[in-house]
Amino acid sequence: MEHFGPGIELLDVNTEDDGVVNFTCFTEKQVNLNNEAVLKKPLHTSIAVDAEEFDDLSVPEKLHIICCLLEARAADEGIL
């Protein structure tokens, strides 16, 4: 969890045909006074890692796994 900044809300992990695992994260949204969702610090970051870097990886190609990092952090800290 420490590899992802505190403003990151979602993490998308997906695989490609060529043996690459992509990690894409998105910043959390902020709501303004008019109750409109806006990004305070818009950020979209992608990192590609060769699948051979993992000891064991068994994921169907082109599958997307999307995690809510806010909930994962809370579970990791024993809050949930």
C-alpha positions, 0 to 999 in steps of 0.5 A: 500500500505504501507504493500508492499515494494517499490521493489514489482512489482506484487501481486497475490491474490488467494483463495484455497478450504480450506478457505485460501487467499494467498498473493504472491508478487514478486520483480521488475526486473532490466535491465542490460546494455545488455538489459537483464531482471535480478532480482536485489533482487530476492524475492518471499513472500507468506502469507496465511490468513484465509478467516474468517479474512475478513468482507466480501469476495466473490471470486470464489475458485482458482481464481487468481487476479494479481495486478501491485503494481507500477500502483496501487501506482501511482493511490493511489498517484493521479499520474495516 
